[in-house]
Amino acid sequence: MSVIVKICGLSTEETVDAALAAGADMIGFVFFPKSPRFVTTERAATLAERARGRAGIVALTVDMDDAGLAEIAQTVKPDWLQLHGNESVDRVAAVRHAFGLPVMKALGIGGTEDLARVPAYAEVADRLLLDAKPPKGAKHPGGNGVAFDWHLLDALDPGLSYMLSGGLDADNVAEALALTRPFGIDASSGVESAPGIKDPDRIHAFIAAIRGFRPNADQGPAIAGERMTS
């Protein structure tokens, strides 16, 4: 099974096209006003049509209420809702039930204590995205360009299917794949020339590095077996 690649925080036709041409499996639009990657629902709807049927369309929200989620669902028509805030287990389950869309829940990882939340969220989310916990004082819950200690994930159930995010770029993604063997990889700041400015060349280089990755014989399969809905 190939690694699922998601390029998040896209905001222009050029970079959506670059992600598709490079072979991205999923593209993400950010609906968090404080983010430099923020797009309106109208703008995202236009961009989503370029990708519909060619890649999964993901709507990233942060602690958004039902009215906001309903507007996104109706206007953008995403394939996935990504909850990237402090949503509780019950809230994730409620969103999934209310909107009938697969839900990806992002969890910030900074230490072993953060792994304790994983099993409960895995029960209600269709997919988990394990991201670096925001640095102290950070204004955004993700897209901060920092990585966490990937060795922490050694403690996870080896059958858990998740996507890995946080500080990934073309230079370090092969190491991340070798150490963690995730179901998927997500990048945002690692394919930018400046905050919020995606770089087509960096997108291509990043995806090429993933597609060119070959695990050593002693590392076992590159991808953990999937348990959650893809």
N, C-alpha and C positions, 0 to 999 in steps of 0.2 A: 504494500500500500504506500502510495506517495504521501509525503508530508503536505498537509493543507496549508496554503500560504494566504494570509490576510494582510492587505495593505490598508491601514486605517487613516482617517483624517484627510481624505481627498477632498479637493474643493474646486478643481478646474477640469475642463474637458481634456486638456493635454495630459494631465497626470492620470485621470481615469483611463484614457486610451493607453498610456504607457503601462499601467498596471495590467490591463487586459492583454496587451501585446506580449508582456513579459511572462504571462501565464499565471497571474494571481487567481486563486480559487474563490476568494472573497474580497470585497471592498467595503470599507466602512466610512460612514459619514457621522460627524460629531455634532450633537445638538446640545452642547454645553456652552452657554454664552461667554463664560470666562476663558474659554480655550481659544488659542490663536488659530485653531482649525475649525472653529464654529461655522456652520452653514445654516441657512434658513431652510424650512421645509420645502419652500418653493424651489430654491436653488438645488437642493438635494434631489427633488423629484425629477428635475431636468437631467441631472447627471446620472441618476439611477437608470433612466431609460437607455442610456448608452451601454449599460452593462447587463440589463435584464436578459436572462437566458444564457448569459456568458459567464457570469460569476455570481456568487451569493451576495446579496445586498444586506448590509448590517447597519442598523441604526443604533448609535451609541448615545445613551442618556445617563444622567446622573441624578438620582433621587427625584425623578420626574413624576408628577401626578398623573392620574388616569386621563385627564383632559388633554394634556400634552402628548401622552403616548397615543391617544386616539387620533389626534391630528396627524401625527407622523404615520401611523398605520394607514390612514385613509389617503393621505397625500403622496407619501413616498412609496408606499406599498413594499416595505422591506421584507426580506426573507427571514431575517432574524432581528430580535431586539437584544441589545447588549446593555446590561445594567452595570454601570461602572461606579456606583456610589456606595452608600452605606445601607443598601437595601437588605432587610432581614430575610431570613429563610422563608417566613410566611409571605413577605411581600413578593419575593421571586415566584412563589407558587401562585399567588393571586394574579400577578401579571400574566403568567403563562396561561392560566385558566381564562382570564378576561379577554385576551386578545387572540388566542388560538394560534400564536406564533411560537416557534422555538425560541428559547431564551438562553443567552449566554451570560453567565455571571462572572464578573471579574473580581478576584480576590487579591489584595495586596499582601505580598510576602516579604518579610524582613527578618524573621527568625523562626525557630522551631514552634514557638507558641502560635504563630499564624496558621500552621498546618492543622491545628485542632479543629478549625472551622470547616475544613474541606469536606469531610464525609457528609455533614448535614446539608450543605449546599449541593453536593453531588446527587443527593436524593431528589431534589426539586428542579434543578436546572438541566437543560438538555446538553449543555457543555459548560465547562469551567475554563476561564482564562486566568492563568496565574501570572500576575504582574508584579513589578517591584513596588514595594510600599513607598508612597511619596516621601521625599526627604522632608525633614522638619522645616516648616515654613513654606512648603510648596503650595501654590495656588490651585493646582490641578491634580486630580486623583490619578492621572495617567499621562503618558506622553512626556515624561520628564527627562528622558534620555539616560536613565540610570538602570543598572542591572542589579539583581540580587545574587546571593551565593547559590548557584544552581545545585551545589551538593546537598542543600537542604532537602531537595526533592527526593533524595535517596530514601527518605523515611516514608514516602507515600506508598500506598497499595500499588504494586507494579501493574495491576490490571486497570488502573484509573486512566481514563482518556481525558486529556486536557490540551489546551493551547498554551504556549509559552510566550510571554511578552516582557518588555522592559529592557531598554538599552541595547537592543539587538541591531546589528548592522552587518554589512557584507564581510567585515573582517573577523567578527566573532561568532557568527551564527553556526559555523561548522562545529566549533567547540561546544556550543550550547546543545546542538543536536547529539553530539557524541556523549555528552554527560547526562542528558535528561531524557532523550528519546520520546519527545512529545508527539501527540497526534497532529498538532498544528503549530504554526509559528505566526506571530502577529508583530508587525512593525509600524511605527509612525515616525518618531523623531529620527530614527536611524536611517531614513531614506529622505531626509530633508537637508537643504542647504542653509536654512534658517528656520526658526520656529514657525510652523504653519506653512512653509514653502516646500512642497514636495519637489524632488529632483528626478526627472525621468531616468537619467543615467544611473543614479543610485538605486532606483527601483529595479532596474534591469540587473544591476550587479548583485543586489541582494537576493533576488529570486534565482539568478544563475548560481550563486553560491549554495543555495539550498538544493537545487536540482542536481548540482554536481557532487553533493556530499555522498560519500560511500563509507559506511561504518567498517571498522576493522573487524576481522573475524572474531576477536575476543570480546567485542562489544555487544554481540547479539544483534537482534533485529533493530532497525532504526526506529521503528514505531511500535508503541505499546498497542496491544489489541484494544479496539474500540468497544466501550460498553454503552456510551450514551448516544443519543440520536445525532446523526451527522446531517 
